[in-house]
Amino acid sequence: MVQRSPSRFLLVTAALLGACGVALGAFGAHALRGHLTPAALATFDTATRYLAYHALALLGVGILAEVKGWCGLRLAGTLLAAGTGIFTGSLYILSLTEVRWVAWLTPLGGLALIAGWLVLARALFRQAGTTGK
């Protein structure tokens, strides 16, 4: 039986989010120009930027979890992944459709992102305290 590392989920998710960011960015740049209002296009662009930023952040967290195995890294990564999906997903829906009720999901995704960053900061701070650096 193959032993899977707990960080594998984070690394695979980071790679998938990165691929989605590139694909959606290209879609927005080439297929949506002229079809969306400037405000909707700005919302789409914001979603794409946050998707790319957090794909890279999640990759870093996944690598740290793989190499160091510090307590809290998996939780930080899970919060970043969930927050990215909820935050950017709701922005994509808002920019492409008339479905407005998803607007209440955006701040929930943002809160998950903030929580992920704070859990990461706590894990890094705790490890710095134990290594004497």
Secondary structure as GFF3:
##gff-version 3
##sequence-region A 1 133
A	DSSP	alpha_helix	8	30	.	.	.	ID=ss1
A	DSSP	alpha_helix	38	67	.	.	.	ID=ss2
A	DSSP	alpha_helix	73	96	.	.	.	ID=ss3
A	DSSP	three_ten_helix	101	104	.	.	.	ID=ss4
A	DSSP	alpha_helix	105	131	.	.	.	ID=ss5
###
